[in-house]
């Protein structure tokens, strides 16, 4: 995203053409964030639209002192977390049934990483239970610490650490199974 100050100012003045141009320029970067947190494209697009609406309606809160891209990313992540909270308030699905008993023998995980592209790894991450997936994405991909994640998801810092550990172990087991399958061929 390369967003000029003139485009931002036009969006602040509610120029619809400028807003559309901003949407086009931000789409791929912000959609990537949404896709990390949602399993299907339609839900990710809905999240993106909610986030972009917040971006446009809160342009007065944006400070030119920080890069627009970082601010837009933060608004998008906060939107994702807000929507997650809304869903979990009704379901309370913080603990899901999942088989974590996969053996975790030692293996060269760099070998597995080299064999699978980013899309395959994202698909594996999407198989994690929703809360573990969100903690994993927030910690590993977005760089939040456990205290921040706990506050965002309304869980304790220790629970955030547990979900990250569980997600890592699960992904390692899944990668090991995939490497074993590839080795058979």
N, C-alpha and C positions, 0 to 999 in steps of 0.2 A: 504494500500500500504506500503510495506516495501522494499525500494529501496536501494541497497548497492552502495557505492561509486565506486566499481569496475564495476558495470553494467553501471553506468552513464558515467564513463570514456570510456568504450567500445563503448557506443553510440556516444560519442564525436568523436571517431575514425571511426565512420560510419560503425561499425560492424553490418551487417544485422541481424545476429542471436540475438545479444544483443538488437537491436531495436525491434525485434519481441517479445522477452522476456519482455522488458519494456512495450510494448503495452498490452500484456496479463496481466501483473500485475496492470497496470493502468486502464484497461478497465472498470471494474465494478464501480469504484469510479468516473471516469470522465463521464461514460455513465449516471450515476445517475444525474449528473449536467445537462447534455444535455437533458435528459428526463423531467426535471423540466421546461424547456423552450420551448420544442417542443411538439406538440400534437400527432404526430405519430412517431413510432420507426424508420422508414426509415430516416426521417429528422434529428432525434436525432443522428443516426449513421453517417450521412453525416457531421453533426457538429463535432462529436467526431473525425472523420478522419481528418477534417480540423485542428482541435485543435492539434491533435497528430502530424500532419505534421509540424505545427508551433513549437511544443515542440522539435521535432527532428532537425529542421533547426536552432533553436535558442539555442541549448545546450551551445554554447559559452557565452550566456548571463546569464546562470544560475550560481549563486554563491553558493558554498558549505556552506556558512554561514547561509543559510535558509534551512528549510526542503524541499526536492524535491517535496513532495506531495503538499505543499502549493503553490509552484511556478507553478506546473502543473495545479492546480486548478485555479489559477489566469489567466494563459494563456487560459484555456478553457472558463472561464467566459468572458474574453475579446473577444475571438473568437465568442461566442454567441452574444455578444453585437454588434460586427462589422457586423455580418451577419444580425442582426435585423436592423441596420442602413441602410444597403444596400437595404433591402426590403422596408423599410418605405420611403426612398428617392423617390422611384417611386410611391408609393401608398399614402403617407401622411395620414396614417390611425391612427393618434394620438387620434382622437375622434371618437368613434364608437357609433352606436345606440344600446342601451341596456336598458332594463327596470329595473331601480333602485327603482321603487316605491313599492317594496315589504315591507310589514309591518315588523317592527323590535321590536316586543314586547319583554319584558324581558323573558329570559329563562336561564337555566343552561347549558352553553356551554360546561362545563366539561362533562356533561352527554352525549352530542352529540359526543364529542371527544372519550369517552370511547366506544361508540357503533360502531364507524366506524374506520376501519384500515387505515393505511397510504396510501394505494393504492386508497381507496375511496376518501380520502381527496385530493390526487394529481389529481384525475379525476375531482373533483370540481374546483380545482385551474385552470385546463386546460379549464374550461368553461368561464373563465374571458376573457374580450377583451385582445388582445395581449399586449398592452402597460401596462395595469393594472396588467396583469399576470407577466410581466417582473419586474415591480416596486415591486410588492409583493414579488416575489422570491428574488430579489436582497436585499431588506430591511430585510425581515423576515428570510429567509433561509441562505443568504450569508453574512449578517451583514454589508452591505454598508449603509452609511448615505444618506440623501436626497441630499446633495450637490454633493456627488460622483455619485449618480444615475443620477442626472440632467446633469452632465458633460458627463457621459457615453451615455445617450440617447438623448442628445441635447435638453433637456427640462429644464424649470426653476425648482428651488427647490420647489416652491409652487405647481407647476403642479405635481411633484413627490409626494408631500404630499397628494394632492387631489386624485391621482390614488390609493395610499395606502389606504386612508380612504374609497374610493369607493369600492375597492376590499374587504376590511374587512367587510363592510356593506353587500355587495352582498353575500359573503361567509356565514356570519351569517344568512342571510335570507334563503339561500339554506339549511344550516344545520337545521334551524328551520323547514323548510318544510319536510326534511327527518325524523327528530325526530317525527313530527306530524304523518307522514305516519306509522312509526314504532309503535307509540302509538296506532294506530287504530287496529293493528293486535294483 
